[in-house]
């Protein structure tokens, strides 16, 4: 943590939350209510800090890709093993 904050902002016009959903960041262990103060000269805050991390849904296609990433090497290893046995 920098200056009692998990973030630092020395810039200008930085936004520390999603302007569409008005959801900010999840600040681990040091947010106790109200806007979250960001360290640095910008005087920034996260006006919508989250009380807990977001649980992002896993899209179906990523499950399929994960299966391919696991299955293809396994199938290749089996084919190579069987060819070596001949």
C-alpha positions in Angstrom: 0.0 0.0 0.0 1.2 3.5 -0.8 0.3 6.2 1.7 -2.5 4.0 3.3 -4.0 3.4 -0.1 -3.7 0.4 -2.5 -3.4 2.8 -5.5 -1.7 6.0 -6.3 -2.7 8.7 -8.8 -0.4 11.6 -9.7 -2.2 12.3 -13.0 -5.4 14.1 -13.8 -8.9 13.1 -15.1 -8.4 9.5 -14.1 -11.6 7.5 -13.4 -11.4 4.8 -10.7 -14.8 3.2 -11.4 -17.0 2.0 -14.3 -18.9 5.0 -15.5 -21.6 2.9 -17.1 -22.4 0.7 -14.0 -21.2 3.0 -11.3 -19.1 0.1 -9.9 -15.7 0.8 -8.5 -12.8 -1.5 -7.4 -12.6 -4.0 -4.6 -10.1 -2.6 -2.1 -8.8 -5.5 -0.1 -9.0 -5.0 3.7 -8.7 -1.2 4.0 -12.1 0.2 2.9 -14.5 0.9 5.7 -17.3 2.7 3.9 -17.8 5.8 1.9 -15.6 6.8 -1.1 -12.2 5.2 -1.3 -9.4 7.7 -1.1 -6.6 7.2 -3.7 -3.1 8.3 -2.6 -1.3 10.8 -4.7 -1.4 14.5 -5.8 -4.5 14.1 -8.0 -6.9 13.9 -5.0 -8.7 11.0 -6.6 -11.4 8.8 -5.1 -13.3 5.7 -6.0 -16.9 6.9 -5.2 -18.3 3.4 -5.8 -16.0 0.9 -4.0 -17.2 -2.7 -3.9 -17.7 -4.5 -0.6 -16.5 -7.8 -2.1 -14.9 -8.9 -5.4 -17.1 -9.3 -8.5 -17.9 -12.9 -9.5 -17.5 -12.8 -13.2 -19.5 -15.4 -15.1 -17.4 -17.8 -17.2 -18.6 -17.6 -20.8 -19.5 -21.0 -22.4 -17.0 -20.6 -25.1 -14.1 -20.3 -22.6 -15.1 -23.6 -21.1 -14.9 -25.1 -24.6 -11.6 -23.6 -25.3 -10.3 -24.8 -21.9 -11.4 -28.3 -22.9 -9.6 -28.1 -26.2 -6.4 -26.8 -24.5 -6.5 -29.9 -22.2 -7.8 -32.5 -24.7 -5.6 -31.8 -27.7 -2.3 -32.4 -25.9 -3.7 -35.5 -24.2 -4.8 -36.9 -27.6 -1.5 -36.1 -29.2 0.4 -37.8 -26.3 -1.8 -40.9 -26.7 -1.2 -41.0 -30.5 2.6 -40.6 -30.1 2.6 -43.3 -27.4 0.7 -45.7 -29.6 2.9 -45.1 -32.6 6.1 -45.7 -30.6 4.7 -49.1 -29.4 4.4 -50.4 -32.9 
